[in-house]
Amino acid sequence: MVSTRTLMLCALQVLLVACQAQTGPDPAALAAKARARAAFEASEQSWRRARVAELTRPDGWTSLIGLHWLEPGTHRVGSGADNGIRLAMGPAHLGIFQVKKDGTVFFTADTDVTLDGVTSRGGQLRSDADPAGASVIGFDDGKGQAMVIARGGRLALRVKHADADSRLRFTGLDYWPGGPDWILPARFIPHPPGTTLSVMNVLGMTEPMPNPGVLEFRRNGTRYRLEALDQGDGQLFIVFADATSGHGSYGAGRFLQAPWPDAQGQVRLDFNRAYNPPCAFTLFATCPLPPPQNRLRLRVEAGEKAYRKPAPLVPSA
């Protein structure tokens, strides 16, 4: 027979195990987890504030008011009805743009302007394809800007204004829940030097873009790959679509930037930082679209949601 002492020892052991089970997780571990979450949230809020500030700068993406194609010839530009290219706002007569067959562009001002920040009556203009960047024509006391951009072998006049309705009535950004589990390690698989990827933009133009390699990562045990582009700004640039595109996220995909790989070929992909392209905010941008290789069969419920544009203004009676 089992002795009373043995029974008491067994009972005490059961009670000890039960008490240990009731103590729960290690308080130190819980505190460390809470600190990590707080640091993550603070970092996200800081990034989001910087993102909104960049979008809504006086010359940010929300300030675009026009995109006008420039064919060879002479173009009169201004907000007046007698111009060949009519601006949505700005001086009645900004000036004359002369486009040569070889792609050079000359500007003659009809009002007070600056050229690259210096008071000017005009001159030859650089496009954004020039290594020095596009020449910037300033008007309306610096509130307006005009510059020549090159897309698909054509030239266009991009116009911005700080008083653009899309900027003044910016509605803010919404985000997917995301979280630290959307910060994923990826392996960088380099392509041969000089590799390019044909990328179509929203205008239907296709241009080759430097394509240094592919990023391979896993989510819930499934492997995914994303082609990375190089825009020359020191980071990898990714244009992707996923199962939320058009279903909560912007339909034409999102952008993501990532650091170049470390010595072990590893890259940190933070999908919490997936952001909308300029075309989500304006009709006057020329955004690249996700290449077929970057259309993920995955719901990326992190990063920015689709932008809610302001309701159209109703003309007063």
DOMAR-489373 format. One record per residue (C-alpha): residue in one letter; chain; residue number from 1; z, x negated, y negated. Coordinates in nm, 4 decimals. Last residue first. Layout:
N
PT   rest   kette    nr         up       east      north
PT      A       A   NUM          Z          X          Y
...
***
This chain:
317
PT   rest   kette    nr         up       east      north
PT      A       A   317    -5.7560     2.4415    -7.8869
PT      S       A   316    -5.6077     2.1109    -7.7742
PT      P       A   315    -5.8002     1.9223    -7.5092
PT      V       A   314    -5.6139     1.9130    -7.1753
PT      L       A   313    -5.5265     1.5575    -7.0729
PT      P       A   312    -5.6047     1.4819    -6.7122
PT      A       A   311    -5.2971     1.4552    -6.4874
PT      P       A   310    -5.1627     1.1039    -6.4532
PT      K       A   309    -5.2743     0.9045    -6.1476
PT      R       A   308    -5.0455     0.9001    -5.8442
PT      Y       A   307    -5.0948     0.5571    -5.6878
PT      A       A   306    -5.1176     0.5385    -5.3083
PT      K       A   305    -4.8117     0.3783    -5.1490
PT      E       A   304    -4.7061     0.0223    -5.2153
PT      G       A   303    -4.5502    -0.2027    -4.9546
PT      A       A   302    -4.4271    -0.1106    -4.6091
PT      E       A   301    -4.5192     0.1566    -4.3574
PT      V       A   300    -4.7995    -0.0527    -4.2105
PT      R       A   299    -4.9211     0.1924    -3.9496
PT      L       A   298    -5.1231    -0.0133    -3.7028
PT      R       A   297    -5.4770    -0.0077    -3.5749
PT      L       A   296    -5.5595    -0.2679    -3.8375
PT      R       A   295    -5.8829    -0.2859    -4.0329
PT      N       A   294    -5.9085    -0.6542    -4.1197
PT      Q       A   293    -6.2012    -0.7535    -3.8951
PT      P       A   292    -6.4173    -0.4789    -4.0494
PT      P       A   291    -6.3831    -0.6443    -4.3929
PT      P       A   290    -6.1365    -0.4709    -4.6264
PT      L       A   289    -6.3050    -0.3828    -4.9569
PT      P       A   288    -6.3348    -0.6140    -5.2577
PT      C       A   287    -6.2478    -0.4578    -5.5935
PT      T       A   286    -6.4947    -0.4204    -5.8806
PT      A       A   285    -6.2807    -0.2572    -6.1514
PT      F       A   284    -6.3815     0.0112    -6.4032
PT      L       A   283    -6.2708     0.3297    -6.2268
PT      T       A   282    -5.9065     0.2407    -6.2846
PT      F       A   281    -5.5650     0.2456    -6.1165
PT      A       A   280    -5.6400     0.2322    -5.7429
PT      C       A   279    -5.9420     0.0169    -5.8253
PT      P       A   278    -5.7035    -0.2609    -5.9327
PT      P       A   277    -5.6070    -0.3174    -5.5680
PT      N       A   276    -5.2807    -0.1667    -5.4412
PT      Y       A   275    -5.0064    -0.3951    -5.3142
PT      A       A   274    -4.8665    -0.5277    -4.9884
PT      R       A   273    -4.5419    -0.7069    -5.0848
PT      N       A   272    -4.3287    -0.5315    -4.8235
PT      F       A   271    -4.5924    -0.6630    -4.5823
PT      D       A   270    -4.4346    -1.0074    -4.6044
PT      L       A   269    -4.6449    -1.2400    -4.3906
PT      R       A   268    -4.4819    -1.5837    -4.3477
PT      V       A   267    -4.7279    -1.8459    -4.2266
PT      Q       A   266    -4.6952    -2.1038    -3.9481
PT      G       A   265    -4.9427    -2.3869    -3.8855
PT      Q       A   264    -4.6684    -2.6294    -3.7838
PT      A       A   263    -4.7025    -2.8326    -4.1045
PT      D       A   262    -4.6688    -2.5144    -4.3099
PT      P       A   261    -4.9455    -2.2607    -4.3555
PT      W       A   260    -5.0671    -2.1601    -4.7041
PT      P       A   259    -4.8462    -1.9030    -4.8681
PT      A       A   258    -4.9296    -1.5343    -4.8382
PT      Q       A   257    -5.0923    -1.2725    -5.0569
PT      L       A   256    -5.1575    -0.9126    -4.9609
PT      F       A   255    -5.4071    -0.6597    -5.0912
PT      R       A   254    -5.4441    -0.2949    -4.9950
PT      G       A   253    -5.7052    -0.0660    -4.8470
PT      A       A   252    -5.9723     0.1664    -4.9824
PT      G       A   251    -5.7716     0.4814    -4.9050
PT      Y       A   250    -5.4623     0.3884    -5.1040
PT      S       A   249    -5.1589     0.4468    -4.8823
PT      G       A   248    -5.0086     0.7825    -4.7861
PT      H       A   247    -5.2759     0.8850    -4.5404
PT      G       A   246    -5.5929     0.7418    -4.6959
PT      S       A   245    -5.4970     0.4024    -4.5562
PT      T       A   244    -5.1822     0.4662    -4.3460
PT      A       A   243    -5.3526     0.3564    -4.0220
PT      D       A   242    -5.4322     0.0172    -4.1716
PT      A       A   241    -5.6655    -0.1447    -4.4234
PT      F       A   240    -5.6672    -0.5084    -4.5248
PT      V       A   239    -5.7681    -0.7521    -4.7974
PT      I       A   238    -5.5829    -1.0815    -4.7515
PT      F       A   237    -5.5571    -1.3678    -4.9998
PT      L       A   236    -5.4064    -1.7027    -4.8996
PT      Q       A   235    -5.2339    -1.8769    -5.1871
PT      G       A   234    -5.2964    -2.1717    -5.4184
PT      D       A   233    -5.5043    -1.9801    -5.6727
PT      G       A   232    -5.8472    -2.0841    -5.5416
PT      Q       A   231    -5.9470    -1.7389    -5.4231
PT      D       A   230    -5.9175    -1.8334    -5.0554
PT      L       A   229    -5.9613    -1.5578    -4.7986
PT      A       A   228    -5.7647    -1.4832    -4.4812
PT      E       A   227    -5.9029    -1.2897    -4.1833
PT      L       A   226    -5.6299    -1.0798    -4.0250
PT      R       A   225    -5.5382    -1.0665    -3.6561
PT      Y       A   224    -5.3077    -0.8400    -3.4570
PT      R       A   223    -5.1109    -0.8853    -3.1328
PT      T       A   222    -4.9025    -0.6008    -2.9937
PT      G       A   221    -4.5414    -0.6560    -2.8844
PT      N       A   220    -4.3862    -0.4321    -3.1474
PT      R       A   219    -4.5762    -0.6197    -3.4194
PT      R       A   218    -4.7358    -0.9540    -3.3502
PT      F       A   217    -4.9174    -1.1988    -3.5756
PT      E       A   216    -5.2434    -1.3950    -3.5944
PT      L       A   215    -5.3774    -1.5118    -3.9299
PT      V       A   214    -5.7421    -1.6185    -3.9468
PT      G       A   213    -5.8904    -1.9149    -4.1285
PT      P       A   212    -6.0341    -2.0796    -4.4392
PT      N       A   211    -6.2630    -1.7917    -4.5427
PT      P       A   210    -6.4264    -1.8711    -4.8785
PT      M       A   209    -6.5970    -1.5512    -5.0014
PT      P       A   208    -6.9604    -1.4532    -4.9528
PT      E       A   207    -7.0690    -1.1541    -5.1650
PT      T       A   206    -7.1740    -0.8020    -5.0770
PT      M       A   205    -7.2351    -0.5381    -5.3436
PT      G       A   204    -7.1657    -0.1740    -5.2568
PT      L       A   203    -6.9904    -0.1039    -5.5874
PT      V       A   202    -6.6510    -0.0883    -5.4165
PT      N       A   201    -6.6930    -0.4477    -5.2992
PT      M       A   200    -6.8396    -0.5832    -4.9772
PT      V       A   199    -6.7112    -0.9080    -4.8256
PT      S       A   198    -6.9282    -1.1580    -4.6396
PT      L       A   197    -6.6942    -1.4230    -4.4981
PT      T       A   196    -6.7325    -1.7939    -4.5686
PT      T       A   195    -6.6667    -2.1062    -4.3614
PT      G       A   194    -6.6866    -2.4325    -4.5581
PT      P       A   193    -6.4478    -2.6233    -4.3350
PT      P       A   192    -6.4436    -2.4929    -3.9754
PT      H       A   191    -6.2013    -2.2009    -3.9356
PT      P       A   190    -5.8278    -2.2561    -3.9160
PT      I       A   189    -5.5942    -2.0523    -3.6925
PT      F       A   188    -5.2804    -1.9738    -3.8922
PT      R       A   187    -4.9998    -1.8339    -3.6789
PT      A       A   186    -4.7986    -1.5499    -3.8263
PT      P       A   185    -4.4283    -1.4821    -3.8715
PT      L       A   184    -4.3483    -1.1296    -3.9876
PT      I       A   183    -4.1555    -0.9853    -4.2806
PT      W       A   182    -4.1838    -0.6146    -4.1990
PT      D       A   181    -3.8489    -0.6230    -4.0157
PT      P       A   180    -3.6844    -0.7072    -4.3493
PT      G       A   179    -3.7550    -0.3546    -4.4753
PT      G       A   178    -4.0405    -0.1174    -4.5458
PT      P       A   177    -3.9506     0.2303    -4.6734
PT      W       A   176    -4.3021     0.2863    -4.8175
PT      Y       A   175    -4.3252     0.2481    -5.1927
PT      D       A   174    -4.4113     0.4479    -5.5036
PT      L       A   173    -4.5340     0.2949    -5.8289
PT      G       A   172    -4.5101     0.4164    -6.1872
PT      T       A   171    -4.6898     0.6940    -6.3765
PT      F       A   170    -4.8899     0.4891    -6.6295
PT      R       A   169    -4.9605     0.7170    -6.9261
PT      L       A   168    -5.0049     0.4470    -7.1921
PT      R       A   167    -5.1966     0.2251    -6.9521
PT      S       A   166    -5.4418     0.4783    -6.8073
PT      D       A   165    -5.4837     0.6281    -7.1550
PT      A       A   164    -5.6094     0.2940    -7.2844
PT      D       A   163    -5.4300     0.1959    -7.6056
PT      A       A   162    -5.4078    -0.1724    -7.5079
PT      H       A   161    -5.7848    -0.1832    -7.4748
PT      K       A   160    -6.0055    -0.3477    -7.2157
PT      V       A   159    -6.3833    -0.3854    -7.1792
PT      R       A   158    -6.5796    -0.5510    -6.8987
PT      L       A   157    -6.9438    -0.6211    -6.9850
PT      A       A   156    -7.1575    -0.6665    -6.6764
PT      L       A   155    -7.3841    -0.9328    -6.5310
PT      R       A   154    -7.5742    -0.9151    -6.2029
PT      G       A   153    -7.6116    -1.1525    -5.9067
PT      G       A   152    -7.3630    -0.9585    -5.6964
PT      R       A   151    -7.0997    -0.9528    -5.9687
PT      A       A   150    -7.0762    -1.1689    -6.2804
PT      I       A   149    -6.8320    -1.0746    -6.5565
PT      V       A   148    -6.8818    -1.0822    -6.9339
PT      M       A   147    -6.5817    -1.0211    -7.1555
PT      A       A   146    -6.4533    -0.7628    -7.4036
PT      Q       A   145    -6.0994    -0.7275    -7.5352
PT      G       A   144    -5.9189    -0.4704    -7.7474
PT      K       A   143    -5.5670    -0.4715    -7.8925
PT      G       A   142    -5.6244    -0.8059    -8.0639
PT      D       A   141    -5.6513    -0.6725    -8.4173
PT      D       A   140    -5.9023    -0.4067    -8.3069
PT      F       A   139    -6.1233    -0.6752    -8.1511
PT      G       A   138    -6.0937    -0.9810    -7.9254
PT      I       A   137    -6.3962    -1.1296    -7.7491
PT      V       A   136    -6.2860    -1.3295    -7.4444
PT      S       A   135    -6.5119    -1.5990    -7.2964
PT      A       A   134    -6.4892    -1.5843    -6.9179
PT      G       A   133    -6.3304    -1.8613    -6.7148
PT      A       A   132    -6.3584    -2.2397    -6.7505
PT      P       A   131    -6.5067    -2.2697    -6.4008
PT      D       A   130    -6.7792    -2.0242    -6.5124
PT      A       A   129    -6.8174    -1.7221    -6.2830
PT      D       A   128    -6.6020    -1.5214    -6.5253
PT      S       A   127    -6.8950    -1.5243    -6.7658
PT      R       A   126    -6.9241    -1.7678    -7.0570
PT      L       A   125    -7.0489    -1.6429    -7.3919
PT      Q       A   124    -7.2748    -1.8126    -7.6450
PT      G       A   123    -7.1776    -1.7459    -8.0057
PT      G       A   122    -7.0168    -1.4871    -8.2293
PT      R       A   121    -6.8952    -1.4369    -8.5865
PT      S       A   120    -6.5630    -1.5975    -8.5046
PT      T       A   119    -6.1887    -1.5957    -8.5660
PT      V       A   118    -6.0332    -1.8003    -8.2834
PT      G       A   117    -5.8488    -1.6520    -7.9845
PT      D       A   116    -6.1212    -1.7123    -7.7268
PT      L       A   115    -6.3700    -1.5517    -7.9634
PT      T       A   114    -6.2031    -1.3437    -8.2324
PT      V       A   113    -6.3473    -1.0368    -8.3987
PT      D       A   112    -6.3943    -0.8788    -8.7412
PT      T       A   111    -6.7036    -0.6577    -8.7318
PT      D       A   110    -7.0755    -0.6732    -8.6552
PT      A       A   109    -7.0382    -0.9731    -8.4236
PT      T       A   108    -7.3308    -1.1618    -8.2721
PT      F       A   107    -7.3027    -1.2386    -7.9003
PT      F       A   106    -7.5202    -1.4615    -7.6806
PT      V       A   105    -7.5514    -1.4378    -7.3019
PT      T       A   104    -7.7155    -1.6844    -7.0629
PT      G       A   103    -7.8397    -1.5303    -6.7391
PT      D       A   102    -8.1723    -1.7145    -6.7090
PT      K       A   101    -8.3555    -1.3998    -6.8212
PT      K       A   100    -8.1622    -1.4044    -7.1475
PT      V       A    99    -7.9001    -1.1461    -7.2420
PT      Q       A    98    -7.8481    -1.0779    -7.6116
PT      F       A    97    -7.5302    -0.8909    -7.6988
PT      I       A    96    -7.5093    -0.7316    -8.0439
PT      G       A    95    -7.1902    -0.6332    -8.2218
PT      L       A    94    -6.8731    -0.4242    -8.2244
PT      H       A    93    -7.0194    -0.1322    -8.4179
PT      A       A    92    -6.8075     0.1836    -8.4323
PT      P       A    91    -6.5012    -0.0298    -8.3706
PT      G       A    90    -6.2861     0.0390    -8.0632
PT      M       A    89    -6.2587     0.3183    -7.8106
PT      A       A    88    -6.4588     0.4558    -7.5160
PT      L       A    87    -6.7333     0.2055    -7.5933
PT      R       A    86    -7.0981     0.3087    -7.6187
PT      I       A    85    -7.3628     0.0722    -7.4902
PT      G       A    84    -7.6977     0.1548    -7.6528
PT      N       A    83    -7.5128     0.2235    -7.9756
PT      D       A    82    -7.5933     0.5085    -8.2177
PT      A       A    81    -7.3062     0.7274    -8.0960
PT      G       A    80    -7.0487     0.4881    -8.2401
PT      S       A    79    -6.7913     0.3266    -8.0115
PT      G       A    78    -6.9639    -0.0108    -8.0151
PT      V       A    77    -7.2296    -0.2235    -7.8448
PT      R       A    76    -7.5919    -0.2916    -7.9339
PT      H       A    75    -7.7690    -0.4486    -7.6369
PT      T       A    74    -8.0682    -0.6834    -7.6505
PT      G       A    73    -8.2593    -0.7844    -7.3374
PT      P       A    72    -8.1947    -0.8945    -6.9806
PT      E       A    71    -7.9767    -0.6304    -6.8093
PT      L       A    70    -7.6094    -0.5994    -6.8937
PT      W       A    69    -7.4126    -0.3505    -6.6866
PT      H       A    68    -7.1236    -0.1753    -6.8615
PT      L       A    67    -6.7700    -0.1535    -6.7216
PT      G       A    66    -6.5301     0.0351    -6.9480
PT      I       A    65    -6.1776     0.1305    -7.0501
PT      L       A    64    -5.9597    -0.1185    -6.8603
PT      S       A    63    -5.5989    -0.1315    -6.9847
PT      T       A    62    -5.4384    -0.0398    -6.6498
PT      W       A    61    -5.5510    -0.3732    -6.5058
PT      G       A    60    -5.3515    -0.5715    -6.7608
PT      D       A    59    -5.4580    -0.6641    -7.1149
PT      P       A    58    -5.1699    -0.4955    -7.2996
PT      R       A    57    -4.9578    -0.5700    -6.9895
PT      T       A    56    -4.9082    -0.2646    -6.7704
PT      L       A    55    -5.0113    -0.4078    -6.4352
PT      E       A    54    -4.8250    -0.7361    -6.4859
PT      A       A    53    -4.5035    -0.5618    -6.5928
PT      V       A    52    -4.5288    -0.3264    -6.2954
PT      R       A    51    -4.5597    -0.6217    -6.0540
PT      A       A    50    -4.2756    -0.8121    -6.2191
PT      R       A    49    -4.0469    -0.5112    -6.1775
PT      R       A    48    -4.1531    -0.4783    -5.8136
PT      W       A    47    -4.0825    -0.8441    -5.7399
PT      S       A    46    -3.7331    -0.8202    -5.8891
PT      Q       A    45    -3.6605    -0.5005    -5.6961
PT      E       A    44    -3.7754    -0.6630    -5.3729
PT      S       A    43    -3.5605    -0.9730    -5.4251
PT      A       A    42    -3.2547    -0.7598    -5.4996
PT      E       A    41    -3.3171    -0.5482    -5.1886
PT      F       A    40    -3.3485    -0.8570    -4.9675
PT      A       A    39    -3.0324    -1.0123    -5.1122
PT      A       A    38    -2.8432    -0.6872    -5.0523
PT      R       A    37    -2.9710    -0.6735    -4.6939
PT      A       A    36    -2.8621    -1.0324    -4.6289
PT      R       A    35    -2.5192    -0.9645    -4.7793
PT      A       A    34    -2.4769    -0.6540    -4.5630
PT      K       A    33    -2.5730    -0.8483    -4.2500
PT      A       A    32    -2.3238    -1.1223    -4.3343
PT      A       A    31    -2.0516    -0.8633    -4.3868
PT      L       A    30    -2.1298    -0.6976    -4.0545
PT      A       A    29    -2.1197    -1.0325    -3.8750
PT      A       A    28    -1.7850    -1.1151    -4.0334
PT      P       A    27    -1.6496    -0.7748    -3.9335
PT      D       A    26    -1.7417    -0.8410    -3.5668
PT      P       A    25    -1.8691    -0.5205    -3.4157
PT      G       A    24    -1.6380    -0.2503    -3.2817
PT      T       A    23    -1.2579    -0.2708    -3.2285
PT      Q       A    22    -1.2762     0.0283    -2.9972
PT      A       A    21    -1.4276    -0.1692    -2.7101
PT      Q       A    20    -1.1441    -0.4237    -2.7315
PT      C       A    19    -0.8905    -0.1430    -2.7124
PT      A       A    18    -1.0592     0.0008    -2.4060
PT      V       A    17    -1.0661    -0.3387    -2.2353
PT      L       A    16    -0.6959    -0.3879    -2.3059
PT      L       A    15    -0.6130    -0.0369    -2.1826
PT      V       A    14    -0.7966    -0.1004    -1.8561
PT      Q       A    13    -0.6127    -0.4306    -1.8132
PT      L       A    12    -0.2789    -0.2620    -1.8791
PT      A       A    11    -0.3550    -0.0007    -1.6149
PT      C       A    10    -0.4480    -0.2668    -1.3622
PT      L       A     9    -0.1262    -0.4554    -1.4328
PT      M       A     8     0.0756    -0.1364    -1.3910
PT      L       A     7    -0.0898    -0.0604    -1.0580
PT      T       A     6    -0.0188    -0.4106    -0.9348
PT      R       A     5     0.3468    -0.3811    -1.0327
PT      T       A     4     0.3777    -0.0444    -0.8551
PT      S       A     3     0.2570    -0.2072    -0.5350
PT      V       A     2    -0.0624    -0.1063    -0.3581
PT      M       A     1     0.0000     0.0000     0.0000
***
